[in-house]
Amino acid sequence: MASAIHDALGSEADNLLNYTCKAIPKESLHLPGPDFVDRVFVPSDRNLRVLGNLAWMFNAGRLAGTGYLSILPVDQGIEHSGGASFAKNPAYFDPENIVKLALDGGCNAVASTFGVLGMVARKYAHKIPFMVKINHNELLTYPNVANQIMFGKVEEAYNMGAAAIGATIYFGSDNSGRQIVEVAEAFYRAHELGMATVLWCYLRNNAFKTDKDYHVSADLTGQANHLGVTIEADIIKQKLPENNGGFKALNMGGSSYGKLDERMYTELSSDNPIDLCRYQLANCYMGRAGLINSGGASGKNDFAEAVRTAVVNKRAGGTGLISGRKAFQRPMAEGVKLLNAIQDVYLDKAITIA
């Protein structure tokens, strides 16, 4: 194992690198590997063009042929506002630099908006798989609201040569019902046209913040994942879980929310980060739909945090990382270095499934 990975984990190194899952055994999972598309998706209802685009993504970049994915997502110009997102590095106001970072960083795909990818499609759509994000939460409505709305049509993504579309659903929000219907219809059309589908399975409700932030609880995010694969997302993007017991917390005080079984916490998970992530994966049809965790916001310890997230995801049985702000909110050479540090975790054969 590379010493840089061990060093990045610090005091957590032993707990994360040597942990054996005590809940869901690895033998129950459909794990990443060079034959992942053949083994998992060929028996499905996905057509030949979808299989081809999935295979293209899994065979691009530094992780080609491993069954793992490293994706650069840059839709923050809408989701977090252009100024707030790119002030640290104004070069990324230019869409071409976004695609260059993904290429130079050895990513399997680049995920961004209709505008960004459409502006450079003829130059790059054949060089790296495009993943077009079709809906967004715009931040100019006052006061701000959490509401994903469509920014274009699936056919636009197809016409620019995209390999996949991505979408977000804010599960738990007032608008989740409409978003589920819209995204399900979009995913159906994308599969018809031969594109893969990726769902940002995010939770959004002020009530989910009580004694802890249960937007990142394993049980609630796991259920969001399960809803995501129900509408045939091929890959699920989810935040790394930080706690558990969201259903329990929301049912305190006599309220009735969702359904739970104590075995979710006693038999299917534990307090270890790897078990929490594995519970998310179990809700992705035991790994038949790949689980990629998000890299999160940039901060003081980006490299260490990115490596930690990658180790947890890989050891849980996940499919990779999708990391944006940690990479593009710094000079391009450093962004490439960070993306490569993530990929090194998945290339390191000493880091195994727990």
HELIX and SHEET records of a PDB file:
HELIX    1   1 SER A    3  LEU A    9  1                                   7    
HELIX    2   2 GLY A   10  GLU A   12  5                                   3    
HELIX    3   3 ALA A   13  LEU A   17  1                                   5    
HELIX    4   4 LYS A   26  SER A   28  5                                   3    
HELIX    5   5 PHE A   36  PHE A   36  1                                   1    
HELIX    6   6 VAL A   37  PHE A   41  3                                   5    
HELIX    7   7 LEU A   48  PHE A   58  1                                  11    
HELIX    8   8 GLN A   76  GLU A   79  1                                   4    
HELIX    9   9 GLY A   82  PHE A   86  1                                   5    
HELIX   10  10 PRO A   90  PHE A   93  5                                   4    
HELIX   11  11 PRO A   95  ASP A  104  1                                  10    
HELIX   12  12 PHE A  114  MET A  119  1                                   6    
HELIX   13  13 ALA A  121  TYR A  124  1                                   4    
HELIX   14  14 VAL A  154  ASN A  159  1                                   6    
HELIX   15  15 SER A  176  LEU A  193  1                                  18    
HELIX   16  16 ASN A  206  PHE A  208  5                                   3    
HELIX   17  17 TYR A  214  VAL A  216  5                                   3    
HELIX   18  18 ALA A  218  THR A  230  1                                  13    
HELIX   19  19 GLY A  246  LEU A  250  1                                   5    
HELIX   20  20 MET A  252  GLY A  254  5                                   3    
HELIX   21  21 ARG A  263  THR A  266  1                                   4    
HELIX   22  22 PRO A  273  ALA A  282  1                                  10    
HELIX   23  23 TYR A  285  GLY A  287  5                                   3    
HELIX   24  24 ASP A  302  ALA A  316  1                                  15    
HELIX   25  25 ARG A  325  PHE A  328  1                                   4    
HELIX   26  26 MET A  332  LEU A  347  1                                  16    
SHEET    1   A 9 LEU A  69  VAL A  74  0                                        
SHEET    2   A 9 ALA A 109  SER A 112  1                                        
SHEET    3   A 9 PHE A 130  LYS A 133  1                                        
SHEET    4   A 9 ALA A 164  PHE A 171  1                                        
SHEET    5   A 9 ALA A 196  LEU A 203  1                                        
SHEET    6   A 9 ILE A 235  GLN A 238  1                                        
SHEET    7   A 9 GLY A 290  SER A 294  1                                        
SHEET    8   A 9 GLY A 320  ILE A 322  1                                        
SHEET    9   A 9 LEU A  69  VAL A  74  1                                        
SHEET    1   B 2 ASN A 135  HIS A 136  0                                        
SHEET    2   B 2 ILE A 149  MET A 150 -1                                        
END                                                                             
